[in-house]
Amino acid sequence: MTDAAHSKLSASAADRWIACPGSVVLSAGLPDNTSEYAAWGSVAHRIADECLAMAKYPIWFAGTTHHQDGYTITVDADMVECVQTYLGNLREMTAGADLFESETRTNYAPWLGVDADLAWGTADATAVLGTELQVHDLKTGRGVEVDAVGNRQMMLYAGGKLLEMEALGIDIETVRLVIHQPRVRKAPSEWTLTRDELVAWLEGEARQAAQRVLHAHKADDAAAEEFASAFLAAGDHCRWCRAKATCPALRDDVLSTALGSAPATVAEFEAVMDTRAVDVPSLRDEPEAWLAACLAAADRIEDWCSAIRAEALRRLSAGEPVPGYKLVQGKRGARQWADAAEAEKVLREQFRLPIEKAYDLKLISPTTAEKLAKAGEIGPRQWAKVIPLIVQRDGAPSGAPVSDSRPAITVQPVAEAFDVQAGDLV
């Protein structure tokens, strides 16, 4: 059951396997969910670790390219700023530490009562200051804000490090969990708990969930409905699950939301879809409440639909059958030069096209100009004249849960923005 890249009870997936122990069974053998965003984050972590280990600065990596998980990632100004903010906050919080480590594997299996190869993870940074253990984690995403309070991933890392400290004879009384998410907020999210509180959670909820995962593995040959009822549960934790496209619990959850009930069989589902349109809740009664309720389910439904399409494409691309569907050629890509250098030679030397017609010229971006300034090609006094010419648009408004740390935008209702005229009351 050993996995070279991730442990079965990985800390990063703790929210999922604690809530849904059967997901570990359903995900076994399925390909990892990779994306360019995840690859971007992996490169940022690697640069941060190298900066800590070799006393380097993130700006030194600007413009370099890295091959990660099948993607080519170029270190841009956004990544430099993200890593620099993380390192600045980290160094400030760990100044004077008795012990500091970066990117170290930690094993928390003893707390869960499982084999050592089943429960381990890599902590981004840890430090000991007196009797306080600090566990730091860098999040590079900007879509979902992550809070340190009650963060299970961080508590598992802390549990592993607590064992290491005790083995070294270091007494720990308090544990501080710190999540750095520079692309969402400049200040880290922190949560402090006592050693006893951490141990109570590790030996309670965490161990009970881990044992349920072991039981789920043993019950893998049980009837589908029995297994789903005992070990599967749909929720927000489904987002990163590799098995979401084929999970019966998530399927029933989505169909119950969309159709009012979950069809028991494929034939029943097809019959429902053929005979009537999907019901949409009326917005006449309590429109705000209905809208909020539907919005809360929208992300999970959209995520499930995307996973269904991706899984079907994966199977068709692998030559596996998906009844009623086939693999076809998509829209052709944009035209491009087979040999750009040869095309340039023909257009410029043979056809003698002037520069303004042979090339699409445009002014460099503020980001590129800043790189030139940091490289010394634009002097400090010159750069000072450029800064006032740079503007940056505010982010587009978007809906977010009330728990999101960003301040709410105050908007005056349209009805309150106009004065009622006497003639309107007639």
C-alpha positions as CSV (number, residue, x, y, z in Angstrom):
1,M,0.0,0.0,0.0
2,T,3.0,2.3,-0.1
3,D,2.9,5.2,-2.5
4,A,6.1,7.0,-3.4
5,A,4.5,10.4,-3.9
6,H,1.8,10.5,-1.2
7,S,0.9,8.4,1.8
8,K,-2.6,6.8,1.9
9,L,-3.5,9.0,4.9
10,S,-1.8,12.1,3.6
11,A,-2.1,15.2,5.7
12,S,-3.1,17.3,2.6
13,A,-6.2,15.1,2.1
14,A,-7.1,14.8,5.8
15,D,-10.4,16.7,5.4
16,R,-11.4,14.2,2.8
17,W,-10.5,10.9,4.4
18,I,-11.7,12.0,7.8
19,A,-15.1,12.8,6.4
20,C,-15.2,10.1,3.8
21,P,-13.0,7.1,4.6
22,G,-14.2,5.1,1.6
23,S,-12.7,7.7,-0.7
24,V,-9.2,6.3,-0.1
25,V,-10.4,2.9,-1.5
26,L,-12.2,4.4,-4.5
27,S,-9.2,6.6,-5.4
28,A,-6.7,3.7,-5.3
29,G,-5.0,3.3,-8.7
30,L,-6.6,6.4,-10.3
31,P,-4.3,9.0,-11.8
32,D,-3.4,12.1,-9.8
33,N,-5.3,15.3,-10.5
34,T,-2.6,17.6,-11.9
35,S,-3.0,21.1,-13.2
36,E,-0.8,24.0,-14.3
37,Y,-1.8,25.8,-11.1
38,A,-0.5,22.9,-9.0
39,A,2.7,22.8,-11.0
40,W,3.1,26.5,-10.4
41,G,2.7,26.0,-6.7
42,S,5.3,23.2,-6.7
43,V,7.9,25.4,-8.4
44,A,7.2,28.2,-5.9
45,H,7.7,25.8,-3.0
46,R,11.0,24.5,-4.4
47,I,12.3,28.1,-4.9
48,A,11.3,29.0,-1.3
49,D,13.1,26.0,0.0
50,E,16.3,26.8,-2.0
51,C,16.2,30.4,-0.8
52,L,16.0,29.2,2.8
53,A,18.7,26.6,2.4
54,M,21.2,28.6,0.2
55,A,20.5,32.2,1.4
56,K,19.2,33.2,-2.0
57,Y,16.6,35.7,-3.0
58,P,13.4,34.9,-5.0
59,I,14.2,37.7,-7.6
60,W,17.3,35.7,-8.7
61,F,14.9,33.1,-10.1
62,A,12.9,35.6,-12.2
63,G,12.6,34.5,-15.8
64,T,13.9,31.0,-15.2
65,T,11.8,28.0,-16.5
66,H,11.1,24.8,-14.7
67,H,9.6,21.6,-15.9
68,Q,7.1,20.3,-13.4
69,D,4.4,17.6,-13.7
70,G,4.3,17.9,-17.5
71,Y,4.1,21.7,-17.5
72,T,6.7,24.3,-18.3
73,I,6.6,27.0,-15.6
74,T,8.3,30.4,-15.9
75,V,9.0,32.2,-12.7
76,D,7.2,35.6,-13.1
77,A,6.8,38.6,-10.9
78,D,3.7,37.1,-9.3
79,M,5.7,34.1,-8.1
80,V,8.6,36.2,-6.9
81,E,6.3,38.4,-4.9
82,C,4.4,35.3,-3.5
83,V,7.6,33.6,-2.3
84,Q,9.2,36.8,-1.0
85,T,6.1,37.6,1.1
86,Y,6.1,34.1,2.5
87,L,9.8,34.2,3.3
88,G,9.6,37.6,4.9
89,N,6.7,36.6,7.2
90,L,8.4,33.2,8.0
91,R,11.7,34.8,8.9
92,E,10.0,37.3,11.1
93,M,8.0,34.7,13.0
94,T,10.9,32.3,13.4
95,A,13.6,34.7,14.3
96,G,15.7,33.4,17.1
97,A,14.4,29.9,16.8
98,D,16.2,27.1,18.7
99,L,15.5,24.7,15.8
100,F,14.3,25.4,12.2
101,E,13.7,23.0,9.3
102,S,12.3,23.4,5.8
103,E,10.6,20.8,3.6
104,T,11.0,17.9,6.0
105,R,9.0,14.7,5.9
106,T,7.2,14.0,9.1
107,N,5.5,10.8,10.2
108,Y,2.3,10.9,12.4
109,A,1.3,7.2,12.0
110,P,1.8,6.3,15.7
111,W,-1.0,8.7,16.7
112,L,-3.3,7.0,14.2
113,G,-2.4,3.5,15.1
114,V,-1.4,2.5,11.5
115,D,1.7,1.3,9.8
116,A,4.5,3.9,9.3
117,D,4.2,3.9,5.5
118,L,0.6,4.8,5.6
119,A,0.7,8.2,7.3
120,W,3.3,10.8,6.5
121,G,3.6,14.1,4.9
122,T,6.0,17.0,4.1
123,A,5.9,20.1,6.3
124,D,6.9,23.3,4.5
125,A,8.6,24.8,7.5
126,T,8.8,24.0,11.3
127,A,10.5,25.8,14.1
128,V,10.9,25.5,17.9
129,L,11.0,28.7,20.0
130,G,11.3,27.8,23.7
131,T,8.4,25.5,24.4
132,E,6.4,26.5,21.3
133,L,6.3,24.4,18.2
134,Q,5.5,26.3,15.0
135,V,4.3,24.6,11.8
136,H,4.2,26.7,8.7
137,D,2.5,25.9,5.4
138,L,2.7,27.9,2.1
139,K,-0.5,28.0,0.0
140,T,-0.1,29.5,-3.5
141,G,-3.7,29.3,-4.7
142,R,-5.8,32.4,-4.9
143,G,-9.3,30.9,-5.4
144,V,-10.0,29.3,-2.1
145,E,-8.9,30.9,1.2
146,V,-7.5,28.5,3.7
147,D,-7.8,29.1,7.4
148,A,-5.4,27.9,10.1
149,V,-8.1,27.4,12.7
150,G,-8.9,23.8,13.1
151,N,-6.8,22.9,10.1
152,R,-6.5,19.1,10.1
153,Q,-3.5,19.0,7.6
154,M,-1.5,21.3,9.9
155,M,-2.5,19.4,13.0
156,L,-1.2,16.1,11.5
157,Y,2.1,17.7,10.6
158,A,2.3,19.1,14.1
159,G,1.6,15.6,15.5
160,G,4.5,14.2,13.6
161,K,6.9,17.0,14.7
162,L,5.7,16.7,18.3
163,L,6.9,13.0,18.3
164,E,10.3,14.1,16.8
165,M,10.7,16.9,19.4
166,E,9.9,14.5,22.3
167,A,12.4,12.0,21.0
168,L,15.0,14.8,21.1
169,G,14.0,15.6,24.7
170,I,12.5,18.9,23.8
171,D,9.4,19.8,25.8
172,I,6.5,21.4,23.8
173,E,3.7,23.2,25.6
174,T,2.0,25.1,22.8
175,V,1.6,24.6,19.1
176,R,1.2,27.4,16.6
177,L,-0.2,26.6,13.1
178,V,0.5,29.2,10.5
179,I,-0.8,29.3,6.9
180,H,0.8,31.7,4.5
181,Q,-1.4,32.5,1.4
182,P,0.3,35.6,-0.1
183,R,-1.8,35.7,-3.2
184,V,-5.0,36.0,-1.1
185,R,-3.8,37.9,2.0
186,K,-0.4,39.4,3.0
187,A,-0.7,38.5,6.7
188,P,-0.7,34.8,7.6
189,S,-3.6,33.0,9.2
190,E,-2.6,31.7,12.7
191,W,-4.0,29.4,15.3
192,T,-2.5,28.4,18.6
193,L,-3.5,25.4,20.7
194,T,-2.0,23.5,23.6
195,R,-0.1,20.3,23.3
196,D,-2.8,18.5,25.2
197,E,-5.5,19.8,22.9
198,L,-3.5,18.6,19.9
199,V,-3.0,15.2,21.4
200,A,-6.7,14.9,22.3
201,W,-7.6,15.5,18.6
202,L,-4.9,13.1,17.3
203,E,-6.0,10.3,19.6
204,G,-9.7,11.1,19.0
205,E,-11.1,12.2,15.7
206,A,-7.9,11.6,13.7
207,R,-7.3,8.0,15.0
208,Q,-11.0,7.0,14.7
209,A,-11.1,8.2,11.1
210,A,-7.8,6.4,10.2
211,Q,-9.3,3.1,11.7
212,R,-12.4,3.6,9.6
213,V,-10.2,3.9,6.5
214,L,-8.6,0.5,7.4
215,H,-12.1,-1.0,7.8
216,A,-13.1,0.4,4.5
217,H,-10.2,-1.4,2.8
218,K,-11.3,-4.6,4.4
219,A,-14.9,-4.1,3.3
220,D,-13.9,-3.3,-0.3
221,D,-15.7,-6.4,-1.6
222,A,-19.0,-5.5,0.1
223,A,-22.1,-4.6,-1.9
224,A,-21.9,-1.2,-3.5
225,E,-24.9,0.2,-1.6
226,E,-23.6,-1.2,1.7
227,F,-20.1,0.2,1.2
228,A,-21.4,3.6,0.2
229,S,-23.7,3.8,3.2
230,A,-21.0,2.8,5.6
231,F,-17.9,4.6,4.3
232,L,-18.8,7.3,1.7
233,A,-20.1,10.9,2.3
234,A,-20.4,13.8,-0.1
235,G,-19.4,17.3,0.8
236,D,-16.9,20.1,0.1
237,H,-14.1,17.7,0.6
238,C,-15.0,16.0,-2.7
239,R,-13.4,18.8,-4.7
240,W,-9.9,17.3,-4.8
241,C,-11.0,13.6,-4.8
242,R,-9.7,11.5,-7.7
243,A,-12.8,9.3,-7.5
244,K,-15.5,12.0,-7.7
245,A,-16.5,11.2,-11.3
246,T,-17.4,7.6,-10.3
247,C,-18.4,8.1,-6.6
248,P,-22.0,6.9,-5.9
249,A,-22.3,9.1,-2.9
250,L,-21.4,12.3,-4.8
251,R,-23.6,11.2,-7.7
252,D,-26.6,10.7,-5.4
253,D,-25.9,14.0,-3.7
254,V,-25.8,16.0,-6.9
255,L,-28.8,14.2,-8.4
256,S,-30.9,14.6,-5.3
257,T,-30.1,18.4,-5.4
258,A,-30.9,18.7,-9.1
259,L,-33.8,16.3,-9.5
260,G,-35.3,16.2,-6.0
261,S,-34.3,12.5,-5.6
262,A,-31.5,10.2,-6.7
263,P,-32.6,7.6,-9.3
264,A,-31.7,4.1,-8.2
265,T,-30.6,2.8,-11.6
266,V,-29.2,4.1,-14.9
267,A,-32.5,3.2,-16.6
268,E,-34.5,5.2,-14.0
269,F,-32.1,8.2,-14.4
270,E,-32.5,8.1,-18.2
271,A,-36.3,7.9,-17.8
272,V,-36.4,10.9,-15.5
273,M,-34.2,12.9,-17.9
274,D,-36.3,11.9,-20.9
275,T,-39.7,12.6,-19.4
276,R,-39.3,16.0,-17.7
277,A,-36.9,18.9,-17.4
278,V,-34.9,19.3,-14.3
279,D,-36.8,21.2,-11.6
280,V,-35.5,24.6,-10.7
281,P,-36.7,25.9,-7.3
282,S,-39.1,28.8,-7.6
283,L,-37.6,32.1,-6.7
284,R,-41.0,33.6,-5.8
285,D,-41.0,32.3,-2.2
286,E,-38.0,33.5,-0.1
287,P,-35.9,34.3,-3.2
288,E,-32.8,35.3,-1.2
289,A,-32.9,32.0,0.8
290,W,-33.4,29.9,-2.3
291,L,-30.6,31.7,-4.1
292,A,-28.2,31.2,-1.2
293,A,-29.1,27.5,-0.9
294,C,-28.6,26.9,-4.7
295,L,-25.3,28.9,-4.7
296,A,-24.0,26.7,-1.9
297,A,-24.5,23.6,-4.0
298,A,-23.5,25.1,-7.4
299,D,-19.8,24.6,-6.9
300,R,-20.1,21.0,-6.0
301,I,-22.5,20.3,-9.0
302,E,-20.3,22.1,-11.5
303,D,-17.2,20.4,-10.1
304,W,-18.9,17.0,-10.4
305,C,-20.0,17.8,-14.0
306,S,-16.4,18.7,-14.9
307,A,-15.1,15.5,-13.4
308,I,-17.6,13.4,-15.3
309,R,-16.5,15.0,-18.6
310,A,-12.8,14.5,-17.7
311,E,-13.2,10.9,-16.7
312,A,-15.2,10.1,-19.9
313,L,-12.5,11.7,-22.0
314,R,-9.7,9.8,-20.1
315,R,-11.4,6.5,-20.8
316,L,-12.1,7.2,-24.4
317,S,-8.6,8.4,-24.9
318,A,-7.3,5.1,-23.4
319,G,-9.5,3.1,-25.8
320,E,-12.0,2.2,-23.1
321,P,-15.7,2.1,-24.0
322,V,-18.2,4.7,-22.8
323,P,-21.6,3.5,-24.2
324,G,-23.1,5.9,-26.6
325,Y,-20.0,8.1,-27.0
326,K,-16.9,8.1,-29.2
327,L,-13.6,10.0,-29.4
328,V,-13.5,12.7,-32.2
329,Q,-11.1,15.3,-33.4
330,G,-11.6,18.7,-31.8
331,K,-11.4,22.1,-33.3
332,R,-8.1,22.8,-35.0
333,G,-5.6,25.0,-33.3
334,A,-4.4,28.4,-34.4
335,R,-2.0,28.5,-37.3
336,Q,1.7,28.9,-36.6
337,W,5.0,28.9,-38.3
338,A,6.6,25.4,-38.7
339,D,10.0,27.1,-38.5
340,A,9.8,30.6,-37.2
341,A,13.5,31.4,-38.0
342,E,13.0,30.3,-41.7
343,A,9.8,32.3,-42.0
344,E,11.5,35.4,-40.6
345,K,14.3,34.9,-43.1
346,V,11.9,34.7,-46.1
347,L,9.8,37.7,-45.0
348,R,12.7,40.0,-44.1
349,E,15.4,39.0,-46.5
350,Q,13.6,37.7,-49.6
351,F,10.4,39.8,-49.4
352,R,12.2,42.7,-47.7
353,L,9.2,43.5,-45.5
354,P,9.9,46.5,-43.2
355,I,10.1,45.8,-39.5
356,E,6.8,47.4,-38.7
357,K,5.0,45.0,-41.1
358,A,7.1,41.9,-40.4
359,Y,6.6,42.0,-36.6
360,D,3.8,42.6,-34.2
361,L,5.4,45.2,-32.0
362,K,4.0,46.3,-28.6
363,L,5.2,48.1,-25.6
364,I,6.6,46.0,-22.8
365,S,4.4,45.4,-19.7
366,P,5.0,47.1,-16.3
367,T,6.0,43.6,-15.0
368,T,8.8,43.4,-17.7
369,A,9.8,47.0,-17.0
370,E,10.1,46.1,-13.3
371,K,12.4,43.2,-14.2
372,L,14.6,45.5,-16.2
373,A,14.8,47.9,-13.2
374,K,15.7,45.1,-10.8
375,A,18.4,43.9,-13.3
376,G,19.9,47.4,-13.5
377,E,18.9,48.1,-17.1
378,I,16.6,50.8,-16.0
379,G,18.3,53.0,-13.3
380,P,16.6,53.9,-9.9
381,R,16.0,57.5,-10.9
382,Q,14.5,56.4,-14.3
383,W,12.3,53.8,-12.5
384,A,11.0,56.5,-10.2
385,K,9.7,58.3,-13.3
386,V,8.0,55.1,-14.6
387,I,6.1,54.2,-11.4
388,P,3.5,57.0,-11.6
389,L,2.7,55.7,-15.1
390,I,1.6,52.3,-13.8
391,V,-2.0,51.6,-12.8
392,Q,-3.6,48.4,-11.7
393,R,-7.2,47.5,-12.0
394,D,-9.1,46.3,-9.0
395,G,-10.2,42.7,-9.1
396,A,-13.7,42.0,-10.5
397,P,-16.3,41.6,-7.7
398,S,-17.3,38.0,-6.9
399,G,-19.5,36.2,-4.4
400,A,-17.8,34.6,-1.4
401,P,-19.0,33.0,1.8
402,V,-19.4,35.3,4.8
403,S,-16.4,33.5,6.5
404,D,-14.0,34.8,3.8
405,S,-11.5,37.2,5.4
406,R,-11.7,39.8,2.6
407,P,-13.8,42.9,3.5
408,A,-17.3,43.0,2.0
409,I,-18.0,45.6,-0.7
410,T,-20.9,47.9,0.3
411,V,-23.4,48.3,-2.5
412,Q,-26.4,50.6,-2.2
413,P,-29.6,48.9,-3.4
414,V,-30.8,50.4,-6.7
415,A,-34.2,51.2,-5.2
416,E,-32.5,53.3,-2.5
417,A,-30.5,55.3,-5.0
418,F,-33.4,57.2,-6.4
419,D,-35.9,59.6,-4.8
420,V,-39.5,58.7,-5.1
421,Q,-41.5,61.3,-7.0
422,A,-45.0,62.2,-6.2
423,G,-46.2,61.2,-9.6
424,D,-44.9,57.7,-9.1
425,L,-47.3,57.0,-6.2
426,V,-50.4,57.6,-8.4
